Amino acid sequence: MSLEIVSSNKSCGGWHKRYRHRSSTLSCDMQFAVYLPPQAEQGARLPVLYWLSGLTCTDENFMQKAGAQKLAAELGLVIVAPDTSPRGAEVPGDPEGAWDFGLGAGFYVNASQEPWARHYRMHDYVVHELPALIEANFPVSDKRGISGHSMGGHGALVCALRNPGRYQSLSAFAPISNPSQCPWGEKALGRYLGEDRSRWREWDACALLAEATERLPILVDQGDRDDFLAKQLKPEALQAAAKAAGHPLTLRLQPGYDHSYYFIASFIDDHLRHHAAALRNA
Ligand SMILES: N[C@@H](CCC(=O)N[C@@H](CS)C(=O)NCC(=O)O)C(=O)O
């Protein structure tokens, strides 16, 4: 698998780089971003935090808006941000051109329904193909954390809960906590996986928590002025599922904050520290 460099910017003593590659999982060309802290040039093999962005995003939103580089440089944490869906002229999008399904909205599942099944396999891309690429091409260890925002928060929870042992740290910002019970999730899961709702459970963090064999502590931040809170995000469902399963969850409701990257930038340091501490001790 060859990587083509797209851009390179020095940042906080390290490097922000974007790459293009052919994805065999998604059957299309993909771009991703990686932040390499200064320690990457000093011979160390560093832990990696995978960041999954939300609806409409690419690899760029988090890297440009979250302000994560300064502390990542201090902590010696590599950050990898993939795109949020397969891309390209051959990839079908939302039939009505909506922003909450299709391009920019892969929901980090493996689709089983046509015409989505050929390209929309973001779970396998994020969990398997991308880490293999990162671990073959960059000075990283096999210690992995995962986090994300909104659709990407759902993705982080589901990727970790479905793959015990694969990640050593987990967090989320304003995740879509119970996708089988909210309009964004019902639309996406119904199309990607089909209308048989019993097949949605394996892609819903609340259902997965009940059966998890690993109890990785979860940190979640959620703004209480988030316009999507009640209808789409439902953190109370995640809290109830964690409580019922005895799963360690720290859910922080942050007064006055909305759904934007202004909110993420306000609390990203706590998440980076949460990941760095767990990955250091893993
Ligand atoms: N495009 C939608 C909003 C979608 C949205 O809020 N996306 C979030 C993730 S769910 C995001 O991160 N947007 C990109 C950004 O803020 O940079 C709208 O205009 O209402």
Ligand as a Chemical Component Dictionary entry (heavy atoms), coordinates in Angstrom:
data_LIG
# 
_chem_comp.id                   LIG 
_chem_comp.type                 NON-POLYMER 
_chem_comp.pdbx_formal_charge   0 
_chem_comp.three_letter_code    LIG 
# 
loop_
_chem_comp_atom.comp_id 
_chem_comp_atom.atom_id 
_chem_comp_atom.alt_atom_id 
_chem_comp_atom.type_symbol 
_chem_comp_atom.charge 
_chem_comp_atom.model_Cartn_x 
_chem_comp_atom.model_Cartn_y 
_chem_comp_atom.model_Cartn_z 
_chem_comp_atom.pdbx_ordinal 
LIG N1  N1  N 0 -24.265 20.874 8.152  1  
LIG C1  C1  C 0 -25.134 20.837 9.272  2  
LIG C2  C2  C 0 -24.377 20.704 10.561 3  
LIG C3  C3  C 0 -23.616 19.450 10.642 4  
LIG C4  C4  C 0 -22.739 19.463 11.863 5  
LIG O1  O1  O 0 -23.028 20.120 12.871 6  
LIG N2  N2  N 0 -21.666 18.759 11.741 7  
LIG C5  C5  C 0 -20.754 18.670 12.862 8  
LIG C6  C6  C 0 -20.618 17.208 13.209 9  
LIG S1  S1  S 0 -22.213 16.473 13.521 10 
LIG C7  C7  C 0 -19.401 19.221 12.462 11 
LIG O2  O2  O 0 -18.404 18.845 13.026 12 
LIG N3  N3  N 0 -19.373 20.122 11.476 13 
LIG C8  C8  C 0 -18.145 20.613 10.917 14 
LIG C9  C9  C 0 -17.470 21.720 11.643 15 
LIG O3  O3  O 0 -18.053 22.317 12.562 16 
LIG O4  O4  O 0 -16.316 22.006 11.285 17 
LIG C10 C10 C 0 -25.901 22.113 9.334  18 
LIG O5  O5  O 0 -25.535 22.996 8.607  19 
LIG O6  O6  O 0 -26.830 22.206 10.160 20 
# 
loop_
_chem_comp_bond.comp_id 
_chem_comp_bond.atom_id_1 
_chem_comp_bond.atom_id_2 
_chem_comp_bond.value_order 
_chem_comp_bond.pdbx_ordinal 
LIG N1  C1  SING 1  
LIG C1  C2  SING 2  
LIG C1  C10 SING 3  
LIG C2  C3  SING 4  
LIG C3  C4  SING 5  
LIG C4  O1  DOUB 6  
LIG C4  N2  SING 7  
LIG N2  C5  SING 8  
LIG C5  C6  SING 9  
LIG C5  C7  SING 10 
LIG C6  S1  SING 11 
LIG C7  O2  DOUB 12 
LIG C7  N3  SING 13 
LIG N3  C8  SING 14 
LIG C8  C9  SING 15 
LIG C9  O3  DOUB 16 
LIG C9  O4  SING 17 
LIG C10 O5  DOUB 18 
LIG C10 O6  SING 19 
# 
